[in-house]
Structure formats: C-alpha cells, structure tokens
Amino acid sequence: MGQSANDVVVVANRLPVDATAGPDGSTHWEQSPGGLVTALDPLLRERPVTWIGWSGRFADDAADAVPLPDRVGSCDLVEVPLTRSQVEDYYEGFCNATIWPLYHDAIVAPVYHRRTWEAYQQVNRVFADAVAAVAAPGATVWVHDYQLQLVPQFVRQVRPDVTIGFFLHIPFPPHELFAQLPWRRQIIEGMLGADLVGFHRPEGVLNFLVLAHRLCGLSPESGSVQVRGLDDNRTVRVGAFPISIDSRSLDSLARDPQVREKARLLRHDLGNPGTILLGVDRLDYTKGIDVRLKAFAELLDDGDLDPTDVTLVQVATPSREGVEEYQRIRQEIELVVGRALGDHGAIGSVPVRYLHQSMPREELVAFYVAADIMLVTPLRDGMNLVCKEYVACRTDEDGALVLSEFTGASAELSEAYLVNPYDAEGVKRAILDAVHAPQEDRMRRMRSMRATVFDNDVERWGTSFLEALRRAGHNRYETVDSRTAAEINE
C-alpha cells in the first residue's frame, strides 16, 4: 500500500499559500515565497504530505472569502481558522511581542500579558486538535517554530501513537533570559511532548537540556531527556540540525542568461560603480540594518570610501508594519539613508539605494549576481539563509561576505569576514577589508563557502532531521544513561 498524505503531517503557523490579487481585481491562491515554504519545498516534492496551518485570512470574514484549494503541489492543505482577536493576541501578542524579542537576546523588552498567554494556549490547542483529526495511525508529525511550542504536548496527550518532531527556526535563549518568562515551565513541557526536538546550533541544544533540568527536574543526557510520568515514560532526543537552502536550484537560476542580463542592467542602472554592496533583510529590529547603514555612512564621512565609486543597495521587505518597534526601526533606517544621500549624493552619483519592498525570486538572484559584497549583520539570528543564498549564486566564485558572529550561519561560513555587529569600528574595518581584498583571497574564501553550502543543503537538513525523527520514534521507550545535575551545570 502506498503512502498517503496523512502519513506525514507538517504543522506550521502559516499554510504554504498566499491570497494574491489579479490584474482584474479577483483573488486567487498562490504558493507562498516564505522562508519555511522555500526550505521544505525540495523535500515535499518527493512525498505526499498534509500541511496544517493558518491561511492568513480571518475566520470572521471566511463567508465571503475565495475558497482555499484542497492541495498545492504535493501538499494537502488543512486550514486552521483563526479570528482577528486570536491573531491579535496569539500572534501579534504572545508570539511577536513576547517570544520573538525574548529569544533574540531581549534586544527589545519582551511584554508579558496573561491574556496573550491564554490566547497562545488556546490556538496551540486548536492546531493540535487539527493534527489529531487528520494524522493517520502511526503518522509522522513535524511541528515548526516558536508559534507552536505547546503543540507537541497537546498532540501527545490525545494521539500517543504518532511520532512527533519539533524544530525551532529562531535562536533558543539561555536560562538567564528564558527564566524571565512567567510560563517558562509550560513551554519546556510543551516541547518535551515531541520525540525529537531540533535546533540550529549546539548552543540551543545545551540551553534546552539545562532548562529541562532546572525547570522540570528532569535528568538530561547529552542529546536526550528522560521524561518520567504516570502515563508518559519516554526518551526525548534533542539535536542540532542547521537548516540550509536549495543550493543547486539557486546556482542554476544564477546561471540563467535572463537573470545575468538583469544583473548587468542593475549595475548599469546604478551607474556601473566599482563596488556594489548589498543588504537583503526582512525589516526587523534584529537584523542590524541600521548597523551596516551607519557603518557605511561613516566610511563615506571619513573619506575611506568614494561615494562616486561605491554603492550600497539595501532591500528591506516590509514586516509587521503596525507594530511600534518596527515603525521605529523603519524611521531610523530612512533617516540614516536620507542623511547619507544629503551629505554624499550628487548628480549621477547615489551612494545608497534603499528599497522598502518585496522582491520576486528571480530579481533577488539578479541582485546577488550583481553585488560584489554582501552585508549580513543581524544582532541575533537563528541561522540566516540570505548569506547562504548569496554564496550559492556566486557562480564566478568571486565576491565577499561580511557576516555577523551572532548568526547560526557564522559557524559554517567561517571564511566570511566575521564581525561583532555591536562593534561599529569592527564593522567598518570588515567592510574595508572586503572592498580592498585581493581577488585571489576573495575567490579562495568564496570557493570554501560554496563547498560548505553545496555539501550541507536543505535536502541534507530535511532528510537528516526526518531520519533522526524516525529513529527517535522507534526508540522512544529506550532508556539512556543520565548525566547528573552537576555535570549539566558545568
């Protein structure tokens, strides 16, 4: 008997589709360009899957909405209906005003409200109920990200037959930060409902093991946690699975003659400067967009860079525009851009181009091909795939990457110009080093990074997680030797 879509269930906050308005004003559904969709797409093409998530529309308005397709690609779609008030409290509230800043080193102060926590619990329960209703007996359930940390436990309570994996796509904080959260134990217990809990980096694994011990009194082993209860005696595996990209697909697209012509025209439209620097980010206070813009402006002020020969292009995709902190960072970025243009712009010479807009994939790849230097300077980032995309698109094996030490990718792309984004002088030095690096050195670094990105692509990430999940489910009742509390605290 062949595998059915309900044998593998992906659970994420959003479905892999977006409602798009056509030229005639009609609305239709298209596959989403979002990061998770892009990451999972190569894996999902090979197997039937059921994807459970929110469509982006409100249940209050569903009566007049365009019907959601039953399927996209190889995915059966199951919509979790959410009302406006649920989205406001669960998503805008707890997910993005509490968890997001807390897990990103509390760069912005997290907000703790009982109302939003209650909404988070309620919505996670709704997602879990949807899983329980559609998952085939013994199915594999893969739950994604910080919006759904309670789902593994809720599913486990009603469907102990399924194998559950949970993967966190953002950083996971140490005890000193996580301890702020009033509902800290409930979150850890929610994640412990899984058979396998995955993070990008080993630091996330260690943080989780320490928290499982300190908050839940469990005895972790290196790579696992023993869960002991009246009706739940299991071994939960914990591991690092650094996510990546579809490197070969991007490499192929970067070699496309039309894309290369777009890249040539981009350089022409920018005045054919000697050096093009590029930043591509979602407009978020964690991304350090202001860091690189200020560093670049100071290099122009100091006379270290020639504004007639160097251009910085910053693409900032709109994000959470109704949230005050996002409005503030946008205003700050636009102020820095305006000052740089006022101080150093001239007729026929524009040293900074700022694009606050979304961009089709082909056009983005053309920017990667055109740019000599990529600037990726987040204050904190779980992985960051933009830097890997840039490397995959450098088919000429030339180009330079300035990369924050506080990205997960920095551990893999050690040949980048690594910087502490809080060190303004250090960022400036790294930019100058990249601008003035001999071609031989640039190409040596780029060849090394390309080898890493092609060896560790998204298919390897996905298959390694699913294989580890299969083993974890098979061995969930196998006991492992535990480490003592003293060893965990060392």
Steps between C-alpha positions, in 0.01 A plus 500: 500500500639844404560781745209742547531873563377449858800277581722812510351814655677837497369751755593868471344832588433574131389286211731501195260724303418871482191677369607710198301765315495464120503786243120486480463536875416134558672304775672167456737282704868457414783312666662720763859627456555477877817362654355178641319420175821556303700286742258207498403512132776266370405241764126526450524446126612143566221384731127556564448725801216663691584859604303650788505877557325834488423645158551865594129581474275550800229252590271801561519580125507144365142504370593742221853367441628322189501125575837359600635232264505146640852449373813683387778298339525174693340650814146450620400819684314511831407849615497596867239778525607793716298808590634856500514508879687167513759624251538827691559328835671174396710616205556874534487472877668193644700383196637833386492719809610234749680200348668672203686770700574264792658239273701771319696603809227742616632763256154652551335444838253208487142564613331254735119498509276222633244571229744432218634189675146364528448567128829322421385193692159507335635526144764232560216274618307571180803405291547181702135406454541540124802267507317241707208506257695440177822312589495136391570231763872506579553813288808721508413853618753782450417816699681822414611803695434725794132560428415135578719394792209346692368293210728196556370447854137560401526251212677244722212513749241391244706316236782308674527277191657768278870592478550872567789722402538866596745740335572854620601735220614789724762513777427330832612707799703400807344454842590854608269644232238226474440518877327837450204324337219450753389185314849361452428149629189461285699585185771244576239236582322580175816438296574182697184350351709435189715194435767722345565868574725674248696826504741666256803502726643288784460801732123470463519130590701572814270784605199271464660217699592737783145640507344152498705424809455827686133561423361147470734304727591260219834325462648582161756293316711654225251499216192376686263555791327232706132587547343310789133514595205280588392459137801636316838330530708596197840604377493833315792549263646849459732602217649773281391505136627817326250588229618590152377582149438336164853590384487332161174664404640845582826425320302401191285812517809720541639353176181573306577747216194713578599531866857589405370765261287642784814514713688685227216752466491548878867598499435729206202664671714555810758684289744208467675570831827326575347320800138412582416407858167329569275442800181293477285460810152492638451839667555389859686652794707180539653520151754777564406697189571823682842363606628457144342822371664705777835328442480571128401863558795548736738352243371759253533776762857394580598494133585128517251422223441705186126572458545525123646148479317302772125439535310327779163349406277410795188293434267499802187286468203656685414320823254548789442860401239559768744424784665800668854355514490425127380851423787636709770297322359599162511867592858467628615323182337758275661779702849349457439450126377857462803644677743293293333614179492862611866499603649293218254479212559689179356522152564159346636362829272338759707314762200337674194343340227398744218273382220445751315231304462130437689357207440202266753218529652553154558870567654426839740251342594767244596728792713220649676457164556874461631567852871484579452492878212369710439660841318278755521659846217373727525570871367144544377242250424131527667422168455763223456354155564821302876460542480140375286610204761760404778242512298252292445767232870590465560274202819694412639400843569866572339742745528559874272445799502717814316290759391550861648263756153478654345307213482122499656511153824647634601159638483353147620796293822563689669642187269802508619829651352435844397802708351591835208721390518691828856610413456788255873533430527126446217505245668789316833315491335186365328696223829662400680164512235354268513797262879492472559123517715358218297295254699188579406524868132571422481199271671271751246598764205472263601156371518374857158644590341364182630151581337526844167626366483231232602219734252604769191587298133500599448142387772382736343703783153361444599139445732502802222637723239255370739206533586604858127536567432151364763355733374706794145376449617140469708525817279732704472256791868415502675616818835679482748573778447842651749766592490646847381853573858597584620391154223693324585812699870491418 
